[in-house]
């Protein structure tokens, strides 16, 4: 049974930090690209960051470069998104997704993801 569960969201002030976790079951994160995406009200789900399988090459949306860091733990069951210098524009529901079928889409493209978690809400506000 393949499953992804996000956690770590919450309310934070501008300039603050949060670390999101994507815990998976039923597969090894080392073998598949895992991406973090976000969706604010009235917008489409958009890629934030992703980590490719095996070599672990990372990619970031321009809006979060230098502020967010994606990583994968040695147990191969959790992918993290460290978010620093948060801005009100980062407010959204954050989802993790996995590319199970080795899509040809770039890993920041939501069309390349086959399975999603239920999301975790991040609110950046004073």
N, C-alpha and C positions, 0 to 999 in steps of 0.2 A: 504494500500500500504506500504510494508516494504521497508525501505531504510536506508542506512548508508552513511554518508558523512564525509570524513577525512579533516582536516585542520591543519595548524600550521607548515607545513614544510617550509624549506628555506635553505639558505646558512649560515653556522656557522663555526667559526674557531675551530681547535682542542682544547679540554678542555672546550669548551662552552656548553651551554644548550639550549634545545628547549622543548616545551610542545606541543604534538600533541593532537587533540581532535577528537573523533569519535561521531558524533551526529546522533542519530537514530530517526526514525519515524515509527509509526505503531506497535510498541511493547515496552514493559517495560524491560529495561536492567536487572532488578532484577531477571527476570525469566529465563534468558538464559546466557550461557557462551559466553563471548565476548573475542576475541583474537586480538592481534596486530601481524602482520607478516611483513616481508620485503623481497624485491627481488632486488638484484643487477644485473646489466647486465651479461648475460651468466650463471646465477645461478637459482636454483629453489626457489620458495617462501618458506620461513622458519619461524617457530614460534619464536617470540621474548618474548612475555608475554601474559598472559591471566588471566581473572578473572571469576571464576565460578559463577553460579547462586545461589541465596539465601544467603548462608553463605559468599560468596565473597572470597573464598580461591584464593590466587594468585600463579602464577607459572612464572618462568623466565628461559630463555635459559642461559646456563652457561656463554656465552660471554657477557651478559649484567647484570648479578647479581651484586648488589651493586652500579650500575650506573643508572639503569632505575627503575621507579616506576609506576605501573598501579593503577588507582583508578576510582571510579564510583561516580558521584554526586548524591545528594539526590533527584534531580528531576527525576532520573531514565531514563534520555534521553541522557546522555553524559558519555563516558568513556575516560579517559585521559591517556596519556603516557608521564610522565616526564622523560626526557633524560638528564642526566648530564655527565660530563667528556667525552664528545663525542670524538670519534676517527675517523680517515679517513675510517676505516673499517666499520663504521656504515652507510656510504653513501649507499643509496638505496631508492627505492620507498616503502613507508610504507602503508600497508593496514590494515583495521580492518574487521573482519569477525564475524558472529554470528552462533551459533549452534542452529538452530530452532527446529530440530527433536531429540534433546537429544541423540546425537551420543555416542557410547561407546568408541570412540577414545579419547585419551588424548587431552586436549584443546589446546595444542601447536602443534597438528597435523593438518595440513591444510585440510586433508581429512575429518575432523570432522565438518568443517565449511560449511554452506549451502548458505550463502549470503554474498557478499563482497561489499565494497565501491570501488570507482575509484582510490584511492590511493593519497598520497601526497609525493612529492620528498624531501628528506633530503640529503643535500650535506655538508660534513665536509671537509673543505679545507682551507689552509692558502693562 
